[in-house]
């Protein structure tokens, strides 16, 4: 099994733990789009308590990648995703966070 496949398997297991029904093909595509960051321990997760980190996600993923306008709906989506992960969960994986944002804003077509 390749390193990518191992990482993807870890994300699929996490999705199951979170109780989230997911599209395996979309999760694969979003994970691949994250590039090498998924292999770096720090970069592979999103620190939801760090405003600078959330601003980076907002600018680089929500606005640039998903084509969203900056506004309160992004903050609402962040809150919803934080609730999905749970406050005590330290493994807020970037690929899953991005996957959930993609689904929330119905932007799956960007990954086809």
N, C-alpha and C positions, 0 to 999 in steps of 0.2 A: 504494500500500500504506500502510495506517495505521501509526502509530507502534506500536500494540499488535501488529499483524501482523508488523512488522519484529522486534520484541522476541521474540515467540513463535517466529519463524523461527530467530532466533539460539539460542534454547533447544533447539529441535529439532535443530539442527546440533550443539550441545554433547552432546545425548543420544546422537547417532550416534557422535561422537568417543569418548564414554565406553563405547560398546558396549552400551548399555542399550536393550533392546526396550521401547517405551513405547506407552501408549494416548494418541493425539493428542488425543482429546476430553477426557480427564481432565487432561492437561497444560494444555490451554486453560483449563479451569475453575479449576484450582489457580492458574494464572498470573493469571487475572482476579481471583481472591479476594485476591491479594497487593496489589491496588490500585495506587496511584501509586508505591509503593516500587520497582517494577520499572524506573522511569525515572530513579531517583536512583542515581548510580554507587556510592555507599557502601552505601545501603540495599538495593540489588539483590543483594548478595552476603552470605554468612554467613562470618564469620571463625571458623573452627573452632578456632583457637588461643586465642580469647578466651572465658574461662569465663563472663563476664557476658553475652556475646552468646548463648552456648549456653543459659544459664539463661533468657534472654528467649524463645528459641525453645521451650524446654521449657514455660514458663508460658503464653505467648500462643498457641502453635500446638498443641503436644502435649496439654496439659491442657485449655485453654479450647476450642480448635477441635475437636480430635479426641476429646476426652472421656476421655483416658487418666488413669490414676492414676500419680502420681510414683513412680518406682522404677528399679531397675537395668536393666530392659528398654529404657527410653528411652536410657540411656547406651550399651547394646549396639547399638541402632539407629543412634545417632550415629556410633559407631566403624565400623559397617558402611558407612554412607554416606560417611564420610571416606575409607575404603578405595576405594570406588567412584570418587570424584573423584580420588584420588591426592594425596599430600602436596605435590607441586610445583605442582598446579593452583591458580592464583590466582582462577579464575572459578568459585567454588562458589556458583552462582546460587541465590538464595533460593527462587525458584519451583521449581527442580529439586530442591533440598533438601527442600522441603515435599512435592513430588510423591513423592519416594522414601520419605519418612516415611509418607505416606498409603498407599502400596502396602505398605510393611513391616508396618503395623498393620492392613491390610485394611479401611480406612475409606473406600473409594471412594464408598460410598453417601451419604456426607455432602456430596458434590459433585454429586449427581444431582437 
